Amino acid sequence: MSTPTEPLRALVGERIRALRRLRGMSAPELAQRLGWPLDTLVNYEYGRRPLQIDRLAVLADALAVPPAALLIADPATADLVTRLASDSSLTHEVCFFLDALDAEPDPPPEPPE
């Protein structure tokens, strides 16, 4: 019987594995960096084991991403979150543009009579 958290565990595991590979690390290398048994990391990567929030933070740190980036399915969006987390000026700029998009547009000019 599956639980509602299984798809999220699988998603997080896929993100961990993809980021580990992107960083050029093998599973044994990342496990060693974390000080964890290899089977613990592999179980997280394949969603077979629930990942506690403190371990999520440790994994994110080892992969040089904010923890939220491990919870986002779309890699492009996760990369954007990572960039925003690393540069607060970018966050302010993005907020400015989003606020501008949310603002009501000016009404169209009245046609001449």
ZAVEX-240804 format. One record per residue: residue number from 1; x, z, y of N, C-alpha, C, O in turn. Coordinates in steps of 0.2 Angstrom, whole numbers, m for minus. Layout:
# ZAVEX-240804
REC | i | n.px | n.pz | n.py | ca.px | ca.pz | ca.py | c.px | c.pz | c.py | o.px | o.pz | o.py
REC | NUM | X | Z | Y | X | Z | Y | X | Z | Y | X | Z | Y
...
This chain:
# ZAVEX-240804
REC | i | n.px | n.pz | n.py | ca.px | ca.pz | ca.py | c.px | c.pz | c.py | o.px | o.pz | o.py
REC | 1 | 4 | 0 | m6 | 0 | 0 | 0 | 4 | 0 | 6 | 9 | 4 | 7
REC | 2 | 3 | m5 | 11 | 7 | m5 | 17 | 4 | m1 | 22 | m1 | 1 | 22
REC | 3 | 9 | 1 | 27 | 7 | 6 | 32 | 7 | 1 | 39 | 10 | m4 | 39
REC | 4 | 4 | 4 | 44 | 4 | 0 | 50 | 11 | m1 | 53 | 12 | m5 | 57
REC | 5 | 16 | 4 | 51 | 22 | 3 | 54 | 27 | m1 | 51 | 32 | m3 | 53
REC | 6 | 25 | m4 | 45 | 30 | m8 | 41 | 31 | m15 | 45 | 37 | m16 | 45
REC | 7 | 27 | m18 | 48 | 29 | m24 | 52 | 34 | m22 | 58 | 38 | m26 | 59
REC | 8 | 33 | m17 | 61 | 37 | m15 | 66 | 44 | m13 | 63 | 49 | m15 | 66
REC | 9 | 44 | m10 | 58 | 51 | m8 | 54 | 54 | m15 | 53 | 60 | m15 | 53
REC | 10 | 51 | m19 | 50 | 54 | m26 | 48 | 56 | m29 | 55 | 62 | m32 | 54
REC | 11 | 52 | m29 | 60 | 55 | m32 | 66 | 61 | m29 | 69 | 66 | m33 | 71
REC | 12 | 61 | m23 | 69 | 67 | m19 | 72 | 73 | m21 | 67 | 79 | m22 | 70
REC | 13 | 72 | m21 | 61 | 77 | m22 | 56 | 80 | m29 | 57 | 86 | m30 | 57
REC | 14 | 76 | m34 | 58 | 78 | m41 | 60 | 82 | m41 | 66 | 87 | m45 | 67
REC | 15 | 80 | m38 | 71 | 83 | m37 | 78 | 90 | m34 | 77 | 95 | m37 | 80
REC | 16 | 91 | m29 | 73 | 97 | m26 | 72 | 102 | m31 | 68 | 107 | m32 | 71
REC | 17 | 99 | m34 | 63 | 103 | m38 | 59 | 106 | m44 | 64 | 112 | m46 | 64
REC | 18 | 101 | m47 | 68 | 103 | m53 | 72 | 108 | m51 | 77 | 113 | m55 | 78
REC | 19 | 107 | m45 | 80 | 112 | m43 | 85 | 119 | m41 | 82 | 124 | m43 | 85
REC | 20 | 119 | m38 | 77 | 125 | m37 | 73 | 129 | m43 | 72 | 135 | m44 | 73
REC | 21 | 125 | m48 | 69 | 128 | m55 | 68 | 131 | m58 | 74 | 136 | m61 | 75
REC | 22 | 127 | m58 | 80 | 128 | m60 | 86 | 135 | m57 | 89 | 139 | m61 | 92
REC | 23 | 136 | m51 | 87 | 142 | m47 | 90 | 148 | m48 | 85 | 153 | m46 | 86
REC | 24 | 147 | m52 | 80 | 152 | m54 | 75 | 154 | m48 | 70 | 160 | m48 | 68
REC | 25 | 149 | m44 | 69 | 150 | m38 | 65 | 147 | m39 | 58 | 142 | m42 | 57
REC | 26 | 151 | m37 | 53 | 148 | m36 | 46 | 144 | m30 | 46 | 145 | m25 | 50
REC | 27 | 139 | m29 | 41 | 136 | m23 | 40 | 140 | m17 | 38 | 139 | m12 | 41
REC | 28 | 146 | m18 | 34 | 150 | m13 | 33 | 154 | m11 | 40 | 155 | m5 | 41
REC | 29 | 156 | m15 | 44 | 159 | m14 | 50 | 154 | m9 | 55 | 157 | m5 | 58
REC | 30 | 148 | m12 | 55 | 143 | m8 | 60 | 142 | m1 | 57 | 142 | 4 | 60
REC | 31 | 141 | m1 | 50 | 140 | 6 | 47 | 146 | 11 | 48 | 145 | 17 | 50
REC | 32 | 152 | 8 | 48 | 158 | 12 | 49 | 158 | 14 | 56 | 160 | 20 | 58
REC | 33 | 157 | 10 | 61 | 157 | 12 | 68 | 152 | 17 | 69 | 153 | 22 | 73
REC | 34 | 146 | 17 | 66 | 141 | 22 | 67 | 142 | 28 | 63 | 139 | 34 | 64
REC | 35 | 147 | 28 | 58 | 148 | 34 | 54 | 142 | 35 | 49 | 141 | 41 | 47
REC | 36 | 139 | 30 | 47 | 133 | 30 | 42 | 135 | 27 | 35 | 140 | 22 | 35
REC | 37 | 132 | 29 | 30 | 133 | 25 | 24 | 130 | 18 | 24 | 125 | 17 | 28
REC | 38 | 133 | 13 | 21 | 131 | 6 | 22 | 124 | 6 | 20 | 120 | 2 | 23
REC | 39 | 122 | 9 | 14 | 115 | 8 | 12 | 110 | 11 | 17 | 104 | 8 | 17
REC | 40 | 112 | 15 | 21 | 107 | 18 | 26 | 106 | 12 | 31 | 100 | 10 | 33
REC | 41 | 111 | 9 | 34 | 111 | 3 | 38 | 107 | m2 | 35 | 102 | m5 | 38
REC | 42 | 108 | m4 | 29 | 105 | m10 | 26 | 98 | m8 | 25 | 93 | m13 | 26
REC | 43 | 96 | m2 | 23 | 89 | 0 | 23 | 85 | m1 | 29 | 79 | m3 | 30
REC | 44 | 89 | 1 | 35 | 86 | 0 | 42 | 85 | m8 | 43 | 80 | m10 | 45
REC | 45 | 90 | m12 | 42 | 90 | m19 | 43 | 84 | m22 | 39 | 81 | m27 | 42
REC | 46 | 82 | m20 | 33 | 77 | m23 | 29 | 70 | m20 | 30 | 66 | m21 | 26
REC | 47 | 70 | m15 | 34 | 64 | m11 | 36 | 61 | m7 | 30 | 55 | m5 | 30
REC | 48 | 66 | m5 | 26 | 64 | m1 | 20 | 64 | 6 | 21 | 61 | 10 | 18
REC | 49 | 67 | 8 | 27 | 67 | 15 | 29 | 65 | 16 | 36 | 67 | 12 | 41
REC | 50 | 61 | 21 | 38 | 59 | 22 | 45 | 65 | 24 | 49 | 69 | 28 | 47
REC | 51 | 65 | 22 | 55 | 70 | 23 | 59 | 68 | 28 | 65 | 64 | 26 | 69
REC | 52 | 71 | 34 | 65 | 70 | 39 | 70 | 73 | 36 | 77 | 78 | 33 | 77
REC | 53 | 69 | 39 | 82 | 71 | 37 | 89 | 78 | 38 | 90 | 81 | 34 | 94
REC | 54 | 81 | 44 | 88 | 88 | 45 | 90 | 93 | 40 | 86 | 98 | 39 | 89
REC | 55 | 91 | 38 | 81 | 95 | 33 | 77 | 94 | 26 | 80 | 99 | 23 | 80
REC | 56 | 88 | 25 | 83 | 87 | 19 | 86 | 92 | 18 | 92 | 95 | 13 | 94
REC | 57 | 92 | 24 | 96 | 97 | 24 | 102 | 104 | 23 | 100 | 108 | 20 | 104
REC | 58 | 106 | 26 | 95 | 113 | 26 | 93 | 115 | 19 | 91 | 120 | 16 | 92
REC | 59 | 110 | 16 | 87 | 111 | 9 | 85 | 111 | 4 | 91 | 116 | 0 | 92
REC | 60 | 107 | 5 | 96 | 107 | 1 | 102 | 113 | 2 | 106 | 116 | m3 | 108
REC | 61 | 116 | 8 | 106 | 122 | 9 | 109 | 128 | 5 | 106 | 132 | 2 | 109
REC | 62 | 128 | 5 | 99 | 133 | 2 | 95 | 133 | m6 | 96 | 138 | m9 | 96
REC | 63 | 127 | m8 | 97 | 126 | m15 | 98 | 126 | m17 | 106 | 125 | m23 | 107
REC | 64 | 127 | m13 | 110 | 127 | m14 | 117 | 121 | m17 | 120 | 121 | m22 | 124
REC | 65 | 115 | m14 | 118 | 109 | m16 | 121 | 105 | m10 | 122 | 106 | m5 | 119
REC | 66 | 100 | m10 | 127 | 95 | m5 | 128 | 91 | m4 | 121 | 89 | m9 | 118
REC | 67 | 89 | 2 | 120 | 84 | 3 | 114 | 78 | m1 | 114 | 76 | m4 | 109
REC | 68 | 75 | m3 | 120 | 69 | m7 | 120 | 70 | m14 | 117 | 66 | m17 | 115
REC | 69 | 77 | m16 | 118 | 78 | m23 | 116 | 77 | m24 | 108 | 77 | m29 | 106
REC | 70 | 78 | m18 | 105 | 77 | m18 | 97 | 70 | m19 | 95 | 68 | m20 | 89
REC | 71 | 65 | m17 | 100 | 58 | m17 | 98 | 54 | m23 | 100 | 48 | m24 | 99
REC | 72 | 58 | m28 | 103 | 55 | m34 | 106 | 56 | m40 | 101 | 62 | m41 | 99
REC | 73 | 51 | m43 | 99 | 51 | m49 | 94 | 55 | m55 | 97 | 59 | m58 | 93
REC | 74 | 53 | m57 | 103 | 56 | m63 | 106 | 63 | m62 | 108 | 64 | m58 | 113
REC | 75 | 68 | m65 | 105 | 75 | m64 | 107 | 76 | m66 | 114 | 80 | m62 | 118
REC | 76 | 73 | m71 | 117 | 74 | m72 | 124 | 72 | m66 | 129 | 75 | m65 | 134
REC | 77 | 66 | m64 | 127 | 63 | m58 | 131 | 68 | m52 | 130 | 69 | m48 | 135
REC | 78 | 70 | m51 | 124 | 75 | m45 | 123 | 81 | m46 | 127 | 84 | m41 | 129
REC | 79 | 84 | m52 | 127 | 90 | m53 | 131 | 88 | m52 | 138 | 93 | m49 | 142
REC | 80 | 82 | m54 | 141 | 81 | m53 | 148 | 80 | m45 | 149 | 83 | m43 | 154
REC | 81 | 77 | m41 | 145 | 77 | m34 | 145 | 84 | m31 | 145 | 86 | m27 | 149
REC | 82 | 89 | m34 | 141 | 95 | m31 | 141 | 99 | m33 | 148 | 102 | m28 | 150
REC | 83 | 98 | m39 | 150 | 101 | m40 | 157 | 98 | m36 | 162 | 102 | m34 | 167
REC | 84 | 92 | m35 | 162 | 89 | m31 | 168 | 91 | m24 | 167 | 92 | m20 | 172
REC | 85 | 92 | m21 | 161 | 94 | m14 | 160 | 101 | m13 | 163 | 103 | m8 | 164
REC | 86 | 105 | m19 | 162 | 112 | m18 | 164 | 114 | m19 | 172 | 119 | m18 | 174
REC | 87 | 108 | m21 | 175 | 110 | m23 | 183 | 103 | m21 | 187 | 98 | m25 | 186
REC | 88 | 103 | m16 | 190 | 97 | m14 | 193 | 95 | m18 | 199 | 89 | m19 | 201
REC | 89 | 100 | m22 | 202 | 98 | m27 | 207 | 94 | m32 | 204 | 90 | m35 | 208
REC | 90 | 96 | m34 | 198 | 91 | m40 | 195 | 84 | m37 | 194 | 80 | m41 | 195
REC | 91 | 84 | m31 | 192 | 77 | m28 | 191 | 73 | m28 | 198 | 67 | m30 | 198
REC | 92 | 76 | m27 | 203 | 73 | m27 | 210 | 71 | m34 | 212 | 65 | m35 | 214
REC | 93 | 75 | m39 | 210 | 74 | m46 | 212 | 68 | m48 | 208 | 63 | m52 | 210
REC | 94 | 68 | m47 | 201 | 63 | m49 | 197 | 56 | m46 | 199 | 51 | m49 | 199
REC | 95 | 56 | m39 | 201 | 50 | m36 | 203 | 47 | m39 | 209 | 41 | m40 | 210
REC | 96 | 52 | m41 | 214 | 50 | m45 | 220 | 46 | m51 | 218 | 41 | m52 | 221
REC | 97 | 49 | m55 | 214 | 46 | m62 | 212 | 39 | m61 | 208 | 35 | m64 | 210
REC | 98 | 39 | m56 | 204 | 33 | m54 | 201 | 27 | m52 | 205 | 22 | m54 | 205
REC | 99 | 29 | m48 | 210 | 24 | m45 | 215 | 22 | m51 | 219 | 16 | m52 | 221
REC | 100 | 27 | m56 | 221 | 25 | m62 | 225 | 20 | m66 | 221 | 15 | m69 | 224
REC | 101 | 21 | m67 | 214 | 16 | m71 | 210 | 10 | m67 | 210 | 4 | m71 | 209
REC | 102 | 9 | m61 | 210 | 3 | m57 | 209 | m1 | m57 | 215 | m7 | m56 | 215
REC | 103 | 2 | m58 | 221 | m1 | m58 | 228 | m6 | m64 | 228 | m5 | m69 | 225
REC | 104 | m11 | m62 | 232 | m16 | m67 | 232 | m14 | m73 | 237 | m10 | m72 | 242
REC | 105 | m15 | m79 | 235 | m12 | m85 | 239 | m16 | m85 | 245 | m22 | m83 | 245
REC | 106 | m13 | m88 | 250 | m16 | m89 | 256 | m22 | m95 | 255 | m21 | m99 | 251
REC | 107 | m28 | m94 | 259 | m33 | m99 | 257 | m30 | m106 | 260 | m26 | m106 | 265
REC | 108 | m33 | m111 | 257 | m31 | m118 | 259 | m33 | m119 | 266 | m38 | m116 | 269
REC | 109 | m29 | m123 | 270 | m31 | m124 | 277 | m38 | m128 | 277 | m40 | m132 | 273
REC | 110 | m42 | m127 | 282 | m48 | m130 | 283 | m47 | m137 | 285 | m42 | m139 | 289
REC | 111 | m51 | m142 | 283 | m50 | m149 | 284 | m52 | m150 | 292 | m56 | m147 | 294
REC | 112 | m48 | m155 | 295 | m50 | m156 | 302 | m57 | m159 | 302 | m59 | m163 | 298
REC | 113 | m60 | m158 | 308 | m67 | m161 | 309 | m67 | m167 | 312 | m72 | m170 | 313
